[in-house]
């Protein structure tokens, strides 16, 4: 439910509204989602072969923390 209304879905909605081919938009959006998921799986598999689970967890946590701090900084300095 958290993903409803994100920019990808809004873009898909707008393209569908402008297009006379909603099924073509659906197929394109589904293909794009599968492609990005495949890239995520392949990169994740490659990283898992190169790094330990502990390092991956730490790097992921640090990345999310950094993004949170940057977003907070941006929000406070508008």
PDB file as gemmi writes it, atoms N, CA and C in Angstrom:
CRYST1    1.000    1.000    1.000  90.00  90.00  90.00 P 1                      
ATOM      1  N   UNK A   1       0.812  -1.191   0.000  1.00  0.00           N  
ATOM      2  CA  UNK A   1       0.000   0.000   0.000  1.00  0.00           C  
ATOM      3  C   UNK A   1       0.862   1.263   0.000  1.00  0.00           C  
ATOM      4  N   UNK A   2       2.058   1.173   0.571  1.00  0.00           N  
ATOM      5  CA  UNK A   2       2.902   2.359   0.658  1.00  0.00           C  
ATOM      6  C   UNK A   2       3.351   2.840  -0.719  1.00  0.00           C  
ATOM      7  N   UNK A   3       3.388   1.940  -1.684  1.00  0.00           N  
ATOM      8  CA  UNK A   3       3.863   2.308  -3.016  1.00  0.00           C  
ATOM      9  C   UNK A   3       2.770   2.909  -3.891  1.00  0.00           C  
ATOM     10  N   UNK A   4       1.525   2.834  -3.458  1.00  0.00           N  
ATOM     11  CA  UNK A   4       0.456   3.404  -4.277  1.00  0.00           C  
ATOM     12  C   UNK A   4       0.633   4.913  -4.388  1.00  0.00           C  
ATOM     13  N   UNK A   5       0.572   5.399  -5.608  1.00  0.00           N  
ATOM     14  CA  UNK A   5       0.683   6.831  -5.830  1.00  0.00           C  
ATOM     15  C   UNK A   5       2.107   7.339  -5.950  1.00  0.00           C  
ATOM     16  N   UNK A   6       3.076   6.433  -6.098  1.00  0.00           N  
ATOM     17  CA  UNK A   6       4.444   6.914  -6.277  1.00  0.00           C  
ATOM     18  C   UNK A   6       4.600   7.472  -7.694  1.00  0.00           C  
ATOM     19  N   UNK A   7       5.749   8.066  -7.968  1.00  0.00           N  
ATOM     20  CA  UNK A   7       5.922   8.765  -9.246  1.00  0.00           C  
ATOM     21  C   UNK A   7       5.829   7.830 -10.446  1.00  0.00           C  
ATOM     22  N   UNK A   8       6.214   6.564 -10.286  1.00  0.00           N  
ATOM     23  CA  UNK A   8       6.118   5.625 -11.398  1.00  0.00           C  
ATOM     24  C   UNK A   8       4.661   5.347 -11.738  1.00  0.00           C  
ATOM     25  N   UNK A   9       3.847   5.130 -10.722  1.00  0.00           N  
ATOM     26  CA  UNK A   9       2.432   4.866 -10.982  1.00  0.00           C  
ATOM     27  C   UNK A   9       1.724   6.099 -11.535  1.00  0.00           C  
ATOM     28  N   UNK A  10       2.090   7.258 -11.058  1.00  0.00           N  
ATOM     29  CA  UNK A  10       1.483   8.483 -11.586  1.00  0.00           C  
ATOM     30  C   UNK A  10       1.879   8.670 -13.048  1.00  0.00           C  
ATOM     31  N   UNK A  11       3.136   8.388 -13.381  1.00  0.00           N  
ATOM     32  CA  UNK A  11       3.580   8.478 -14.777  1.00  0.00           C  
ATOM     33  C   UNK A  11       2.826   7.486 -15.652  1.00  0.00           C  
ATOM     34  N   UNK A  12       2.651   6.270 -15.145  1.00  0.00           N  
ATOM     35  CA  UNK A  12       1.913   5.255 -15.891  1.00  0.00           C  
ATOM     36  C   UNK A  12       0.463   5.684 -16.094  1.00  0.00           C  
ATOM     37  N   UNK A  13      -0.135   6.233 -15.057  1.00  0.00           N  
ATOM     38  CA  UNK A  13      -1.511   6.721 -15.151  1.00  0.00           C  
ATOM     39  C   UNK A  13      -1.630   7.806 -16.220  1.00  0.00           C  
ATOM     40  N   UNK A  14      -0.692   8.753 -16.214  1.00  0.00           N  
ATOM     41  CA  UNK A  14      -0.739   9.848 -17.188  1.00  0.00           C  
ATOM     42  C   UNK A  14      -0.507   9.346 -18.611  1.00  0.00           C  
ATOM     43  N   UNK A  15       0.439   8.410 -18.777  1.00  0.00           N  
ATOM     44  CA  UNK A  15       0.671   7.853 -20.112  1.00  0.00           C  
ATOM     45  C   UNK A  15      -0.560   7.107 -20.608  1.00  0.00           C  
ATOM     46  N   UNK A  16      -1.218   6.375 -19.706  1.00  0.00           N  
ATOM     47  CA  UNK A  16      -2.428   5.647 -20.085  1.00  0.00           C  
ATOM     48  C   UNK A  16      -3.538   6.613 -20.477  1.00  0.00           C  
ATOM     49  N   UNK A  17      -3.670   7.703 -19.739  1.00  0.00           N  
ATOM     50  CA  UNK A  17      -4.708   8.692 -20.045  1.00  0.00           C  
ATOM     51  C   UNK A  17      -4.482   9.335 -21.410  1.00  0.00           C  
ATOM     52  N   UNK A  18      -3.213   9.521 -21.792  1.00  0.00           N  
ATOM     53  CA  UNK A  18      -2.895  10.160 -23.073  1.00  0.00           C  
ATOM     54  C   UNK A  18      -2.888   9.177 -24.234  1.00  0.00           C  
ATOM     55  N   UNK A  19      -2.726   7.899 -23.930  1.00  0.00           N  
ATOM     56  CA  UNK A  19      -2.573   6.886 -24.966  1.00  0.00           C  
ATOM     57  C   UNK A  19      -3.916   6.257 -25.308  1.00  0.00           C  
ATOM     58  N   UNK A  20      -4.010   5.779 -26.500  1.00  0.00           N  
ATOM     59  CA  UNK A  20      -5.183   5.013 -26.896  1.00  0.00           C  
ATOM     60  C   UNK A  20      -4.965   3.526 -26.715  1.00  0.00           C  
ATOM     61  N   UNK A  21      -3.829   3.156 -26.113  1.00  0.00           N  
ATOM     62  CA  UNK A  21      -3.469   1.744 -25.968  1.00  0.00           C  
ATOM     63  C   UNK A  21      -3.116   1.418 -24.522  1.00  0.00           C  
ATOM     64  N   UNK A  22      -4.095   1.309 -23.636  1.00  0.00           N  
ATOM     65  CA  UNK A  22      -3.775   1.043 -22.235  1.00  0.00           C  
ATOM     66  C   UNK A  22      -3.069  -0.293 -22.018  1.00  0.00           C  
ATOM     67  N   UNK A  23      -3.395  -1.294 -22.836  1.00  0.00           N  
ATOM     68  CA  UNK A  23      -2.725  -2.589 -22.665  1.00  0.00           C  
ATOM     69  C   UNK A  23      -1.251  -2.504 -23.044  1.00  0.00           C  
ATOM     70  N   UNK A  24      -0.927  -1.688 -24.021  1.00  0.00           N  
ATOM     71  CA  UNK A  24       0.474  -1.498 -24.394  1.00  0.00           C  
ATOM     72  C   UNK A  24       1.239  -0.812 -23.264  1.00  0.00           C  
ATOM     73  N   UNK A  25       0.622   0.169 -22.628  1.00  0.00           N  
ATOM     74  CA  UNK A  25       1.238   0.836 -21.477  1.00  0.00           C  
ATOM     75  C   UNK A  25       1.428  -0.166 -20.341  1.00  0.00           C  
ATOM     76  N   UNK A  26       0.424  -1.004 -20.103  1.00  0.00           N  
ATOM     77  CA  UNK A  26       0.518  -2.023 -19.060  1.00  0.00           C  
ATOM     78  C   UNK A  26       1.683  -2.970 -19.327  1.00  0.00           C  
ATOM     79  N   UNK A  27       1.807  -3.447 -20.553  1.00  0.00           N  
ATOM     80  CA  UNK A  27       2.894  -4.369 -20.898  1.00  0.00           C  
ATOM     81  C   UNK A  27       4.246  -3.681 -20.728  1.00  0.00           C  
ATOM     82  N   UNK A  28       4.347  -2.432 -21.161  1.00  0.00           N  
ATOM     83  CA  UNK A  28       5.600  -1.691 -21.006  1.00  0.00           C  
ATOM     84  C   UNK A  28       5.962  -1.464 -19.548  1.00  0.00           C  
ATOM     85  N   UNK A  29       4.968  -1.100 -18.730  1.00  0.00           N  
ATOM     86  CA  UNK A  29       5.222  -0.869 -17.304  1.00  0.00           C  
ATOM     87  C   UNK A  29       5.623  -2.167 -16.609  1.00  0.00           C  
ATOM     88  N   UNK A  30       4.964  -3.263 -16.968  1.00  0.00           N  
ATOM     89  CA  UNK A  30       5.305  -4.557 -16.376  1.00  0.00           C  
ATOM     90  C   UNK A  30       6.715  -4.985 -16.782  1.00  0.00           C  
ATOM     91  N   UNK A  31       7.068  -4.768 -18.039  1.00  0.00           N  
ATOM     92  CA  UNK A  31       8.414  -5.112 -18.504  1.00  0.00           C  
ATOM     93  C   UNK A  31       9.471  -4.271 -17.795  1.00  0.00           C  
ATOM     94  N   UNK A  32       9.179  -3.005 -17.581  1.00  0.00           N  
ATOM     95  CA  UNK A  32      10.128  -2.135 -16.872  1.00  0.00           C  
ATOM     96  C   UNK A  32      10.318  -2.599 -15.431  1.00  0.00           C  
ATOM     97  N   UNK A  33       9.223  -2.968 -14.759  1.00  0.00           N  
ATOM     98  CA  UNK A  33       9.322  -3.459 -13.384  1.00  0.00           C  
ATOM     99  C   UNK A  33      10.124  -4.752 -13.323  1.00  0.00           C  
ATOM    100  N   UNK A  34       9.875  -5.661 -14.264  1.00  0.00           N  
ATOM    101  CA  UNK A  34      10.636  -6.915 -14.276  1.00  0.00           C  
ATOM    102  C   UNK A  34      12.113  -6.661 -14.545  1.00  0.00           C  
ATOM    103  N   UNK A  35      12.409  -5.728 -15.430  1.00  0.00           N  
ATOM    104  CA  UNK A  35      13.804  -5.426 -15.755  1.00  0.00           C  
ATOM    105  C   UNK A  35      14.539  -4.834 -14.555  1.00  0.00           C  
ATOM    106  N   UNK A  36      13.927  -3.884 -13.873  1.00  0.00           N  
ATOM    107  CA  UNK A  36      14.591  -3.299 -12.706  1.00  0.00           C  
ATOM    108  C   UNK A  36      14.726  -4.316 -11.577  1.00  0.00           C  
ATOM    109  N   UNK A  37      13.746  -5.207 -11.445  1.00  0.00           N  
ATOM    110  CA  UNK A  37      13.847  -6.263 -10.432  1.00  0.00           C  
ATOM    111  C   UNK A  37      14.974  -7.224 -10.778  1.00  0.00           C  
ATOM    112  N   UNK A  38      15.106  -7.565 -12.056  1.00  0.00           N  
ATOM    113  CA  UNK A  38      16.183  -8.454 -12.486  1.00  0.00           C  
ATOM    114  C   UNK A  38      17.546  -7.832 -12.201  1.00  0.00           C  
ATOM    115  N   UNK A  39      17.697  -6.553 -12.492  1.00  0.00           N  
ATOM    116  CA  UNK A  39      18.962  -5.872 -12.200  1.00  0.00           C  
ATOM    117  C   UNK A  39      19.257  -5.927 -10.704  1.00  0.00           C  
ATOM    118  N   UNK A  40      18.251  -5.679  -9.879  1.00  0.00           N  
ATOM    119  CA  UNK A  40      18.433  -5.755  -8.429  1.00  0.00           C  
ATOM    120  C   UNK A  40      18.854  -7.136  -7.970  1.00  0.00           C  
ATOM    121  N   UNK A  41      18.235  -8.164  -8.525  1.00  0.00           N  
ATOM    122  CA  UNK A  41      18.582  -9.540  -8.160  1.00  0.00           C  
ATOM    123  C   UNK A  41      20.009  -9.867  -8.594  1.00  0.00           C  
ATOM    124  N   UNK A  42      20.367  -9.504  -9.806  1.00  0.00           N  
ATOM    125  CA  UNK A  42      21.714  -9.814 -10.303  1.00  0.00           C  
ATOM    126  C   UNK A  42      22.796  -9.065  -9.531  1.00  0.00           C  
ATOM    127  N   UNK A  43      22.565  -7.793  -9.247  1.00  0.00           N  
ATOM    128  CA  UNK A  43      23.538  -7.024  -8.465  1.00  0.00           C  
ATOM    129  C   UNK A  43      23.622  -7.579  -7.046  1.00  0.00           C  
ATOM    130  N   UNK A  44      22.471  -7.924  -6.462  1.00  0.00           N  
ATOM    131  CA  UNK A  44      22.466  -8.511  -5.125  1.00  0.00           C  
ATOM    132  C   UNK A  44      23.217  -9.829  -5.070  1.00  0.00           C  
ATOM    133  N   UNK A  45      23.015 -10.652  -6.070  1.00  0.00           N  
ATOM    134  CA  UNK A  45      23.735 -11.937  -6.127  1.00  0.00           C  
ATOM    135  C   UNK A  45      25.238 -11.718  -6.261  1.00  0.00           C  
ATOM    136  N   UNK A  46      25.623 -10.776  -7.122  1.00  0.00           N  
ATOM    137  CA  UNK A  46      27.038 -10.487  -7.316  1.00  0.00           C  
ATOM    138  C   UNK A  46      27.663  -9.963  -6.022  1.00  0.00           C  
ATOM    139  N   UNK A  47      26.964  -9.038  -5.352  1.00  0.00           N  
ATOM    140  CA  UNK A  47      27.476  -8.496  -4.091  1.00  0.00           C  
ATOM    141  C   UNK A  47      27.582  -9.577  -3.020  1.00  0.00           C  
ATOM    142  N   UNK A  48      26.612 -10.489  -2.985  1.00  0.00           N  
ATOM    143  CA  UNK A  48      26.629 -11.564  -1.989  1.00  0.00           C  
ATOM    144  C   UNK A  48      27.822 -12.491  -2.188  1.00  0.00           C  
ATOM    145  N   UNK A  49      28.290 -12.612  -3.415  1.00  0.00           N  
ATOM    146  CA  UNK A  49      29.469 -13.440  -3.686  1.00  0.00           C  
ATOM    147  C   UNK A  49      30.762 -12.727  -3.296  1.00  0.00           C  
ATOM    148  N   UNK A  50      30.737 -11.399  -3.279  1.00  0.00           N  
ATOM    149  CA  UNK A  50      31.944 -10.620  -3.008  1.00  0.00           C  
ATOM    150  C   UNK A  50      32.077 -10.196  -1.548  1.00  0.00           C  
ATOM    151  N   UNK A  51      30.944  -9.992  -0.866  1.00  0.00           N  
ATOM    152  CA  UNK A  51      30.962  -9.437   0.487  1.00  0.00           C  
ATOM    153  C   UNK A  51      30.194 -10.339   1.445  1.00  0.00           C  
ATOM    154  N   UNK A  52      30.531 -10.256   2.715  1.00  0.00           N  
ATOM    155  CA  UNK A  52      29.812 -11.037   3.722  1.00  0.00           C  
ATOM    156  C   UNK A  52      28.454 -10.399   4.010  1.00  0.00           C  
ATOM    157  N   UNK A  53      27.571 -11.187   4.607  1.00  0.00           N  
ATOM    158  CA  UNK A  53      26.239 -10.694   4.958  1.00  0.00           C  
ATOM    159  C   UNK A  53      26.341  -9.538   5.943  1.00  0.00           C  
ATOM    160  N   UNK A  54      27.274  -9.627   6.876  1.00  0.00           N  
ATOM    161  CA  UNK A  54      27.441  -8.561   7.865  1.00  0.00           C  
ATOM    162  C   UNK A  54      27.825  -7.243   7.201  1.00  0.00           C  
ATOM    163  N   UNK A  55      28.736  -7.303   6.250  1.00  0.00           N  
ATOM    164  CA  UNK A  55      29.157  -6.088   5.544  1.00  0.00           C  
ATOM    165  C   UNK A  55      27.993  -5.522   4.732  1.00  0.00           C  
ATOM    166  N   UNK A  56      27.241  -6.396   4.060  1.00  0.00           N  
ATOM    167  CA  UNK A  56      26.090  -5.934   3.284  1.00  0.00           C  
ATOM    168  C   UNK A  56      25.046  -5.281   4.179  1.00  0.00           C  
ATOM    169  N   UNK A  57      24.761  -5.898   5.321  1.00  0.00           N  
ATOM    170  CA  UNK A  57      23.790  -5.319   6.254  1.00  0.00           C  
ATOM    171  C   UNK A  57      24.263  -3.972   6.785  1.00  0.00           C  
ATOM    172  N   UNK A  58      25.539  -3.886   7.136  1.00  0.00           N  
ATOM    173  CA  UNK A  58      26.089  -2.631   7.649  1.00  0.00           C  
ATOM    174  C   UNK A  58      26.063  -1.546   6.577  1.00  0.00           C  
ATOM    175  N   UNK A  59      26.461  -1.897   5.365  1.00  0.00           N  
ATOM    176  CA  UNK A  59      26.472  -0.921   4.270  1.00  0.00           C  
ATOM    177  C   UNK A  59      25.056  -0.456   3.939  1.00  0.00           C  
ATOM    178  N   UNK A  60      24.112  -1.379   3.945  1.00  0.00           N  
ATOM    179  CA  UNK A  60      22.722  -1.013   3.671  1.00  0.00           C  
ATOM    180  C   UNK A  60      22.182  -0.083   4.747  1.00  0.00           C  
ATOM    181  N   UNK A  61      22.425  -0.437   6.002  1.00  0.00           N  
ATOM    182  CA  UNK A  61      21.972   0.410   7.108  1.00  0.00           C  
ATOM    183  C   UNK A  61      22.595   1.788   7.063  1.00  0.00           C  
ATOM    184  N   UNK A  62      23.899   1.839   6.783  1.00  0.00           N  
ATOM    185  CA  UNK A  62      24.588   3.129   6.706  1.00  0.00           C  
ATOM    186  C   UNK A  62      24.048   3.969   5.549  1.00  0.00           C  
ATOM    187  N   UNK A  63      23.771   3.327   4.422  1.00  0.00           N  
ATOM    188  CA  UNK A  63      23.221   4.050   3.269  1.00  0.00           C  
ATOM    189  C   UNK A  63      21.855   4.638   3.589  1.00  0.00           C  
ATOM    190  N   UNK A  64      20.987   3.839   4.218  1.00  0.00           N  
ATOM    191  CA  UNK A  64      19.656   4.336   4.575  1.00  0.00           C  
ATOM    192  C   UNK A  64      19.736   5.446   5.610  1.00  0.00           C  
ATOM    193  N   UNK A  65      20.653   5.307   6.555  1.00  0.00           N  
ATOM    194  CA  UNK A  65      20.836   6.356   7.556  1.00  0.00           C  
ATOM    195  C   UNK A  65      21.324   7.645   6.898  1.00  0.00           C  
ATOM    196  N   UNK A  66      22.274   7.539   5.990  1.00  0.00           N  
ATOM    197  CA  UNK A  66      22.780   8.712   5.277  1.00  0.00           C  
ATOM    198  C   UNK A  66      21.669   9.390   4.474  1.00  0.00           C  
ATOM    199  N   UNK A  67      20.885   8.600   3.764  1.00  0.00           N  
ATOM    200  CA  UNK A  67      19.772   9.165   2.997  1.00  0.00           C  
ATOM    201  C   UNK A  67      18.796   9.879   3.922  1.00  0.00           C  
ATOM    202  N   UNK A  68      18.506   9.276   5.073  1.00  0.00           N  
ATOM    203  CA  UNK A  68      17.595   9.902   6.042  1.00  0.00           C  
ATOM    204  C   UNK A  68      18.137  11.229   6.544  1.00  0.00           C  
ATOM    205  N   UNK A  69      19.423  11.265   6.864  1.00  0.00           N  
ATOM    206  CA  UNK A  69      20.042  12.500   7.348  1.00  0.00           C  
ATOM    207  C   UNK A  69      20.006  13.572   6.261  1.00  0.00           C  
ATOM    208  N   UNK A  70      20.314  13.193   5.028  1.00  0.00           N  
ATOM    209  CA  UNK A  70      20.296  14.160   3.929  1.00  0.00           C  
ATOM    210  C   UNK A  70      18.884  14.693   3.679  1.00  0.00           C  
ATOM    211  N   UNK A  71      17.886  13.824   3.742  1.00  0.00           N  
ATOM    212  CA  UNK A  71      16.505  14.278   3.566  1.00  0.00           C  
ATOM    213  C   UNK A  71      16.075  15.202   4.696  1.00  0.00           C  
ATOM    214  N   UNK A  72      16.459  14.866   5.912  1.00  0.00           N  
ATOM    215  CA  UNK A  72      16.135  15.723   7.050  1.00  0.00           C  
ATOM    216  C   UNK A  72      16.828  17.072   6.916  1.00  0.00           C  
ATOM    217  N   UNK A  73      18.093  17.058   6.549  1.00  0.00           N  
ATOM    218  CA  UNK A  73      18.853  18.294   6.343  1.00  0.00           C  
ATOM    219  C   UNK A  73      18.170  19.162   5.288  1.00  0.00           C  
ATOM    220  N   UNK A  74      17.783  18.538   4.183  1.00  0.00           N  
ATOM    221  CA  UNK A  74      17.119  19.271   3.107  1.00  0.00           C  
ATOM    222  C   UNK A  74      15.787  19.852   3.579  1.00  0.00           C  
ATOM    223  N   UNK A  75      15.036  19.089   4.333  1.00  0.00           N  
ATOM    224  CA  UNK A  75      13.732  19.554   4.817  1.00  0.00           C  
ATOM    225  C   UNK A  75      13.876  20.718   5.790  1.00  0.00           C  
ATOM    226  N   UNK A  76      14.909  20.700   6.611  1.00  0.00           N  
ATOM    227  CA  UNK A  76      15.091  21.755   7.602  1.00  0.00           C  
ATOM    228  C   UNK A  76      15.690  23.028   7.021  1.00  0.00           C  
ATOM    229  N   UNK A  77      16.309  22.937   5.859  1.00  0.00           N  
ATOM    230  CA  UNK A  77      16.972  24.097   5.257  1.00  0.00           C  
ATOM    231  C   UNK A  77      16.306  24.562   3.966  1.00  0.00           C  
ATOM    232  N   UNK A  78      14.997  24.478   3.926  1.00  0.00           N  
ATOM    233  CA  UNK A  78      14.281  24.945   2.725  1.00  0.00           C  
ATOM    234  C   UNK A  78      14.099  26.423   2.733  1.00  0.00           C  
TER     235      UNK A  78                                                      
END                                                                             
